[in-house]
């Protein structure tokens, strides 16, 4: 039986909304609002109806933001 290796959030390329909320300390409702207001942002990846957040690009967005 193969041993499963888990990947920590800081090692993932893309995060789900729930993972991003945990990683960035931002509520899921707030993240969903940010997503809906920035649907063409570089930090978003659409997988069907599910949006994934590109962690490093969203970090840059947060670094340059005055408020969210």
FENZI-V863461 format. One record per residue. N is the residue number from 1. RES is the residue in three letters. OMEGA is omega in whole degrees, 0 to 359 (* if undefined). BURIAL is # if it has 16 or more other C-alpha atoms within 10 Angstrom, else .. Layout:
# FENZI-V863461
{{N;RES;OMEGA;BURIAL} {N;RES;OMEGA;BURIAL}}
This chain:
# FENZI-V863461
{{1;UNK;183;.} {2;UNK;178;.} {3;UNK;179;.} {4;UNK;176;.} {5;UNK;179;.} {6;UNK;180;.} {7;UNK;179;.} {8;UNK;183;.} {9;UNK;181;.} {10;UNK;177;.} {11;UNK;182;.} {12;UNK;177;.} {13;UNK;179;.} {14;UNK;179;#} {15;UNK;171;#} {16;UNK;179;.} {17;UNK;180;#} {18;UNK;179;.} {19;UNK;180;#} {20;UNK;178;#} {21;UNK;179;#} {22;UNK;184;.} {23;UNK;185;.} {24;UNK;181;.} {25;UNK;179;.} {26;UNK;180;.} {27;UNK;180;.} {28;UNK;179;#} {29;UNK;180;.} {30;UNK;178;.} {31;UNK;178;#} {32;UNK;177;.} {33;UNK;177;.} {34;UNK;180;.} {35;UNK;184;#} {36;UNK;178;.} {37;UNK;183;.} {38;UNK;186;.} {39;UNK;180;.} {40;UNK;182;.} {41;UNK;180;.} {42;UNK;184;.} {43;UNK;180;#} {44;UNK;174;#} {45;UNK;181;#} {46;UNK;177;.} {47;UNK;186;.} {48;UNK;177;.} {49;UNK;185;.} {50;UNK;176;.} {51;UNK;175;#} {52;UNK;182;#} {53;UNK;177;#} {54;UNK;191;#} {55;UNK;184;#} {56;UNK;179;.} {57;UNK;177;#} {58;UNK;175;#} {59;UNK;178;.} {60;UNK;178;.} {61;UNK;180;.} {62;UNK;180;.} {63;UNK;183;.} {64;UNK;183;.} {65;UNK;175;.} {66;UNK;176;.} {67;UNK;177;.} {68;UNK;*;.}}
